[in-house]
Amino acid sequence: MARIVKFCKFLVPPKIQVAKLRFSSSLQKEKLFFDSEVQNLLNRLTGLDYDKVFHRRKLGKTPERPIYQFMTEEELEEAKVVIAKKAEKKLVMPPVMEERSAASRVLEKDELLTGFDTSKYVFTDISFGISDRSRIIVVRETDGTLRTSNPDEQDRLNQTYFPREGRRYYVPAMFETEHLKSILEPAKYEYVLDRNCVQFEPDNPIYIRTCNTVYAHINEHRHFDALHSTRHYGPMLFNFCWNKQLDELLAHLVWNDRLEEAVDAIKLYKKVHPDCKTSYSSSSEDLVRNFAKLNLKSGKVNMALEKLLESKKTTETILSGHGAK
């Protein structure tokens, strides 16, 4: 045992300190995403449809049987508070982050260890109470170089010692681009994004690529409401604003007479891009019209707005003709 301890000390100098975080070189996107005002806007836009939040999911488990019981008004109000808290917990959004760097940091290079073995040595701190992202893992290469682990090695070793339920040791085929595009449809969006969250860290390149592929498919086919009242709706909106692709979503909101949501989406866009052109407007219609004219390339939003106003005017004319107020 003493010889083993001495051998380990020879491979890993005790005085070397490893930096805790080496993943993202830029924190601009995640800081903006977690800004309190941005979070409030995203939570408002996400909506709260209890039927959708608590719909049954096919998880391979036997579903619990519903329980029916009589309640007083006081008990009913207490139950509503409990349900609201559960719904809020289910709608917590996954973080939006920049893609991590694949680089590792060289700690030392000992030429005396060159050719010592044909395999690398990996040293992992398996102490409890340490987050996976800050866990110290170092690698001794066969040429004597001691370096920090790269992100893929970090994920693999964390999964080895502290496995997460549902996470595979390999990349499932569904996340390959050609397979992913073939299964995308409104009924599958939430499932794919949920599996994405389980399988990968939010700054993993495959995680980000999968999210972008799903969002692009939704934007192309205008299936925005498929993610409404889910935890993925907010990150999708943030992605559209970040990439200046708000045209289709804004037109969808306007056409469905959801002007308050359209105004919140514009506020979010202005928060992400403070230098965008704006003008003061006294009404929601004028705000949407001016924003679309100054910042969006297509005229879809203003066309949708004109059709909405025309439809409202026609409805009012019909109702007034029948004596309705």
N, C-alpha and C positions, 0 to 999 in steps of 0.2 A: 504493500500500500504506500509506503514511504517513497518507493521508487516512482510510482505512478504520479504522486503529488509533485515530486521534483520534476518529472517529465513535463507535466502540464504547466508548471511555472516557467519551464524553459521555452515552451511554445508561446505563452501569453505573458508578456511583462506585466507585473502587478501595478505599475504606476501609470499605465496608459488609461486615459479617460476617453470614453466614446461619446460623441455628441448624441443627444437624444433624438432629435428630429433632423432628417436629411432628405425629406421627400419633396416638398414644394419650394421652389426658389422664389415664387411670388405668392403673396397672400391677398392680393387685391380682390379677386373674385369672391373668395370665401368670406372675407371681411365685409364686403358689400352685401353678400347674401344674408349674413347674420345681423346686419344693421337692424335696429329695432323698428324703424319706420318701414323698411322693406318687408320685414317679417309680418308686420301688421297688415300691410297691403296684400301680401300673398295669402295670409289666413282669411282675410275678407273675401278675396277672389275665389278661394278654394270652395267655399260654400259648405253647407251642412245638411245633407240629405240622409236622414237616419236609415232609411230603407237601403240606401246604397252603402253606407258605412258598415252596417251590420249584416249585409247579405251573406248568405252561406257560401263558403269556399270549399272547393274539392281539395282537401289536404290529406286524403287517405285515412282519415280518422272518423269514428262514429260520431255524428253530430248530437249535441245535447237536445233532449226533448224540451219543447217550450212549456213553460209553467204559467197557468192562468190563475189569478187570484183576485178577490175583491179587495179594494183599498178605499180608505177614507181620502178626502181631499188633501189632508196634510201628508199622508203616506204617499199619495200620487206625486205631490210636489217634490218630496224627498227622493222618490225614484227617478224623477226627471233630472234632478241635479246629478245623481249618480250616473245616469246614462250619458248626460252631457260631458262629464269628466272622462268616461270611457271613450266616447267619440273623439274628444280632443286628443286623447292619448293615441288613438288609432290614426289620427291625421297629422301626427308629428312628421315633418318633411325630412327626407334624407338630405344630407349636406351637399352643396354644390362646391366643387373644388377644382383647382387647376390640376392638370396632369402632372404627376410626380416625376422627379428626375430619376433615371435609372443608374446614376453614377454612385460609386462607393468611395470612401475616403481611405487612403493609405495611411496606416498608423506607423509602420516601420518596415524596413526590409533588412533581413538578416541573411547575409550570403552564406553563413556557416550552415544554415538549414537547407540550402539548395540541394535537391535530390535526396533529401532525408527519407521521403516516402513517395509513393506513386499516387497517393490520394490526398485530397484536401482535408484539413481538420476544421470542424465548425464548433465553436464554443457558444453556448446559449445560456443566458441567465434565466432559469426556470422558477425564479421566486414568484410567489403569489402576490397579488395586489399591484402588479405592474401592468400598464396597458400594453397591448400588442404593438402599438406604434412607437413606444418609447423603450421597449425591451432591448437590452444590449445583446447583440449577436455579432461575433467577429469570425473571420475566416482566415486560416493560415494556408496560403497557397504552397504548391510544391517547390516554387523557387525561393521560398523564405519570406515572401511578402505577407504582412499581416494587415488586413483591411476590414472595414466595416462591411456588413452584409448589404447587398443591393435589395431593393424592395421586393423582388420576386422571391429571393431567398428568405427574407424576413417573413413574408406571408406563409411560405412553405414550412418553415420551422415553427412558427406560431401554431399553425394547424396541426403539426405533429405532436407538440406537447400540450396544447390547449385547443383541441378540436371544437369547432362550432357546429351546431346541429344544422344539417342541410347543406353545408359547404363541402364540395368535393375536392379531392387532391389533384384533380385534373380540370381542364377547361371543358365544360359540357359542349357537345356539338351544336346545341341550339344558339350559342353565342358566336358561332362562325357566321360571317356576314351573309353568305349565300343561303344558309339554313334559316337565319333569323328573318330575312326578308320574305321567305316563303310562308312563314307562319303568322306574320303580322296581320291582325284584324282587330276591330273594336273589342271583341270578347277576350282577346289575348294580351292587350296592352298592359293591363295592370299585373297580370301573371308574370309576364316577361320582366317587367321592372322590379317586381318583388323578388324574383329569382336573382336578378342582377344585384340587388342589395345584399342578398344572402351570400352570394358566391364571391363578390369582389369588394375591395375597399373603395371608397368614393373617389379616390384619386388614381385608381388603376386605369391604365389606358383602355383596357377592354370594357370596363364599366362605363367610361365616358363615351366610347364609341357606340356602345349598345344604346345608351340614353339618346345620343344624337340621331341614331338610326330610327328609333321609335318616334321621337319628336318630329323628325322629317316626314315620316310616313303619316303621322297624324295631321301635320300641317298641309301635306299634299292632298289628302282626302277629306280634310275639314272634319275630322272626328274628334273635335276638342272636348265635347261633353262626355266622351268615354272615360276620361280621367277626372271629370268634375266630381267633387266630394270624395277624392282620394288623396293620399299623401303625396302623390306624384304630380298633381296639377300645378302646385306652386313652383317646383323646380322647372317644369315645362315652360311656364310663363316667363320665369327668369331667363331661361335659355333663349326664348324668342326675343326678349328685350335686349339681352346681351349681344345677340347676333343681328339685331336690327331686322327681325323678321316678323313684325307685329301686324302686317297688313291683313292677312287672312283671318287671324283671331279677332282683330278689332272689327272687321266687316261682319264676322259671325255674331259677335255680341250686339252690334248695332241692328242687324237684320232681325234678331230675336228680341228686340226691344229691351235690352239689358244695358241701358245707357249708364247706369251707376257703375256697373262693372267695367264698362268701357272707359269711364273717367278714371277709375282706380288703375286700370291697365296703363293709361297715359301717364298717371302720376308715377307709376313704377318705372316706366320708360325714361321719364325725366330724371328719376333718382339714379338710374344706371348710367344715363348719358346727360349730365348736367349742362352740356353745351348745346343741346338740341334747341331748335328754334321754337319759341312759344309766343303766344300773345294773350292778353287778358280777355276773358270771355265771361259774359254774365249768365249764360245758360249752358247746360250740358251739350246741347246740340251744336252751339257755336264753338265750344271748346273742342269737340271731336272734329268738326269741320275744319277749323283752323289748324289743328295739329296735323291732320291728314294732308292738308294742302302744303304745309311747310316742311314735313318730315318724311312722308311716305311716297314711294315712287309711283305706285299704281293708284288709280282712282276708284278702287273697289269700295273703300270706306265711305266716301262721299256719295257714291251711287247707292249704297245700302241705306245711308241716312236719308237721301231724297225719297227712296221707295218707302221707307218707314213713315216719314212725315206725310207722304201722299196717302198711304194706307190709313193712317190715323184720321186724316182729313175726310177721307171717303166714309169711314166708319161713323164719324161725328155727323156727317151729312145725312146718312141713312137713319141714324138714331133720332136726329132732330126732326126728320120727316115723319117719324112715327110718334112724335110727341114725347120722346124720352129726353131727360136732362143729363 
